[in-house]
């Protein structure tokens, strides 16, 4: 049996036929759609390395069956930058040393983008750490990650204020 689905991935409509209903979004992105930025960490929903945005919400793509996403909008790390211009969260991670080895960084950034969009980030370090608690970093770069989320939250709020003025 085959399962045709249509997704919008990073702004592009993608029509895919799945041969197995058990294909995860993570495997679809990496193996079929050539988007390797989303990382396979634990493959159990415990580390957050595979975090992407589905219809604006943070999800672990390793736990999400692709067949359930017909019509959904998916944003991956590859879809954040605007050409050569980094997304404010990406820029903040670079400037604030929000990574070491970098393996968890795509998931951390996607989770931060979602957290900020949800209005739950703020600039309080405790609040940020709680909101990012589903994303683990084996290198323990949490201090830089927290600073990056705070900095990006502040910058994005300032940009929004300027745009509405």
C-alpha positions in Angstrom: 0.0 0.0 0.0 1.2 3.5 -0.7 0.5 6.8 1.1 0.6 10.0 -0.9 1.1 13.2 1.1 1.7 16.8 0.3 3.7 19.0 2.6 5.1 22.5 2.4 8.7 22.2 3.5 10.6 25.5 3.9 8.2 27.2 1.7 8.2 24.6 -1.1 5.3 22.2 -1.8 6.6 18.6 -1.7 4.4 15.8 -2.9 5.7 12.4 -1.6 4.5 8.9 -1.8 5.4 6.8 1.2 5.6 3.1 0.8 5.4 2.5 4.6 3.1 4.3 7.0 5.7 4.0 9.7 8.2 6.5 8.1 9.0 9.3 10.6 9.2 12.9 9.5 12.9 12.8 10.5 13.7 10.0 8.1 11.6 11.6 5.3 13.5 14.9 5.7 16.9 13.4 5.8 16.6 10.4 3.5 14.0 11.4 0.9 14.0 15.2 0.9 17.8 15.7 1.2 17.5 17.9 4.3 20.2 16.6 6.6 20.3 19.6 9.0 17.7 18.0 11.3 19.7 15.5 13.3 19.0 12.0 14.5 20.1 11.9 18.1 18.3 9.5 20.4 15.5 8.5 18.0 13.2 8.3 21.0 12.1 11.9 21.6 14.4 12.5 24.5 17.1 14.8 23.2 15.5 17.3 20.9 18.2 17.2 18.2 15.4 16.5 15.6 13.2 19.5 16.6 11.4 21.2 13.7 8.4 23.4 13.4 5.1 22.0 12.2 2.5 24.6 11.5 4.5 26.9 13.8 4.8 24.4 16.7 7.9 22.7 18.0 7.9 18.9 17.5 10.3 16.0 17.7 10.4 14.8 14.1 11.7 11.4 15.2 8.3 10.7 17.0 6.1 12.1 14.2 4.8 9.9 11.5 5.1 11.6 8.2 1.8 10.2 6.9 -0.1 12.2 9.6 1.2 15.5 8.2 -0.6 15.8 4.9 -1.2 19.5 4.3 1.2 20.6 7.0 3.8 23.3 6.9 7.2 22.2 8.0 10.2 24.5 8.8 13.6 23.0 9.2 16.9 24.6 10.1 17.6 24.9 6.3 14.5 27.1 6.0 15.4 29.7 8.5 18.0 31.9 6.8 16.9 34.4 4.1 19.6 33.7 1.5 22.9 34.7 3.2 21.1 36.6 6.0 20.9 34.4 9.1 17.7 34.3 11.1 18.1 36.4 14.3 18.2 33.2 16.4 21.0 31.7 14.2 23.0 34.9 14.4 22.6 35.1 18.2 23.8 31.5 18.6 27.0 32.4 16.6 27.5 35.7 18.5 26.8 34.2 22.0 28.8 30.9 21.5 25.6 28.9 21.8 27.2 25.7 20.6 30.4 23.6 20.9 30.4 20.5 18.8 27.3 21.7 17.0 25.4 18.4 16.8 22.4 19.6 18.8 22.5 23.1 17.4 19.9 22.7 14.7 17.4 21.3 17.2 18.3 24.0 19.8 17.8 26.8 17.3 14.5 25.4 16.0 13.3 25.0 19.6 14.4 28.6 20.4 12.5 29.9 17.3 9.4 28.1 18.4 9.8 29.2 22.1 10.1 32.9 21.0 7.2 32.7 18.6 5.1 31.1 21.4 5.9 34.2 23.5 7.4 32.0 26.3 11.0 32.9 26.0 11.5 36.4 27.5 14.9 37.2 28.7 14.8 35.6 32.2 17.5 32.8 32.2 15.4 30.4 34.3 12.3 30.9 32.0 14.5 30.2 29.0 16.1 27.1 30.5 12.7 25.7 31.4 11.3 26.4 27.9 14.4 24.8 26.3 14.5 21.8 28.7 13.5 19.3 26.0 16.7 20.0 24.1 19.9 18.4 25.5 23.5 19.4 24.8 26.1 16.8 25.6 28.8 19.5 25.5 26.9 21.5 28.2 26.8 24.8 26.2 23.7 25.8 28.1 25.0 29.2 29.3 25.7 30.3 25.7 22.4 28.8 24.5 20.5 30.7 27.2 22.3 34.0 26.3 21.6 33.4 22.6 17.8 32.9 23.2 17.7 36.0 25.4 19.6 38.1 22.9 17.5 36.9 20.0 14.2 37.5 21.9 15.3 41.0 22.7 16.4 41.8 19.1 13.3 40.3 17.6 11.1 42.4 19.9 13.1 45.5 19.0 12.7 44.7 15.3 9.0 44.2 15.7 8.6 47.5 17.5 10.6 49.3 14.8 8.5 47.7 12.1 5.2 48.8 13.7 6.4 52.4 14.2 
